Amino acid sequence: MNERKPDWYDTARRQGLARMAGEGFTEEMKRTVLRSADGASAYKGKGAGGIRQLLRRAMAAAAIGAAALFLVSTLQDGGWRAGEMKDPRTASAGFLGERKIRTSGGEIAVAYGLLEGERLERGDAIMSSSPELLPGLGNSAHPIGSPGRNVIETLTYDDITLLDSKPWDGVGTLLRYTINSAELRLPELPADEEYFGFTYDAFTGPERIYSWGMGHSFGFNHETVRLFGQDMLKISAQGHIDGIGITTWYLRKKEDGLETFLTFHYPAMHERDLDGDGVEELIAVSGRGNQIYVFKERNNELYYAGIRELLGAGTGVTVSYDPTTGLFGLSLSGGEESPQTMRTYRYAEGADKLVPL
């Protein structure tokens, strides 16, 4: 009779550890998984996504010896190779297991990890005390919500009483209005509550109104950008009590309508094709903890790399990003007797690497 395998064995097998290691589970792997599981209480506030993240990190550590060649070959030309891997879970674990590899000439390979977090449904709320997905990011839930939450509902001019309007260059018209019918208004708000919407003339014509938010959104910043290889609408506003944090939304076309694709709750967001492949990356620059993240998107998933971590910035060291040049900086304080020094890095063409200038 075959002996029944313990719970840790099946859990680890489902997460792909055997595929990474290329062999059966050793006693050391077992001990590593069990030790990490003892600390699972730290992830209780993150739900199933947090537990999965914990397991992946534990198993990446257990398999690091057997998978060393795999990691080096993956990252030596840059960390973004998920599309070439047969199992994206294995690729993700490798990214999380090793983020910084220095190459010849002071170059630093940029390895990307899968961003995990709860995706909110329509009507869901999250507690302000919930932990951030990443330090300084501001998001406690995933920036990408569920499809049902993301869709932007539409109105016609017959449905509203127009209060104000102004052009949105290249898009259509920004509108501030009240909604005539109680059936179309938010039920908890009074009849004279003001709303904000806009038309997207070249896409769905000047008569279709995308009813996006409340009236004060009429005064937000409204832009058109390229991100992840797509044309998107960008809405942003300073909306935090510290006077620094910025909330940013990215809207994109979805079949015959629009959806709010991404929401970020604190950093200043910039779009740039860093590696020259024709697809724009997203760069988040946060004044909270001096954090900078680069995001890539694949198949409705976000992958991130932390620049502060990659550059090894410790206490008293500042990292920066210049959106006009696309350069990253590392500012080193030399103390009272020596001046401050600055190291500058560019993102390599055709590879995920930071190259010193």
Number of C-alpha atoms within 10 A of each C-alpha: 3 4 5 6 8 8 8 14 14 10 13 19 14 11 17 19 26 16 15 23 21 11 10 11 16 11 8 11 22 15 13 16 23 14 12 15 15 9 11 13 9 11 16 12 12 20 11 14 16 19 18 15 19 19 20 24 19 22 26 27 20 22 24 17 11 13 18 15 10 15 22 15 11 21 26 18 18 21 27 23 17 19 10 10 12 9 13 15 18 19 26 24 26 30 28 18 21 19 20 21 18 16 15 6 8 11 18 26 26 29 30 29 25 21 18 20 21 19 17 19 13 13 7 8 9 11 8 10 7 13 15 16 19 15 16 21 24 22 21 21 22 20 26 21 20 15 14 12 17 21 21 18 13 16 17 13 13 11 15 17 14 15 12 11 15 12 12 16 11 11 18 18 17 22 24 24 23 21 22 14 11 11 8 11 17 11 9 6 10 11 14 12 13 21 22 22 24 25 24 20 15 10 14 14 11 16 14 18 26 23 20 18 14 15 17 11 20 22 12 13 12 17 15 16 15 17 22 18 13 12 14 20 20 20 18 21 18 17 15 12 7 7 8 14 22 19 18 21 19 22 21 19 16 13 7 7 16 21 20 24 22 16 20 23 21 24 25 21 21 19 19 21 18 23 18 14 12 11 18 22 22 21 24 21 24 22 15 15 11 16 21 26 22 22 21 20 17 10 5 7 14 18 20 21 24 21 24 21 15 17 18 12 16 11 8 9 14 17 23 18 19 11 14 8 9 16 18 22 19 20 16 18 15 12 8 7 6 8 10 11 10 12 12 16 19 18 22 18 14 12 18 22 27 26 19 17 10
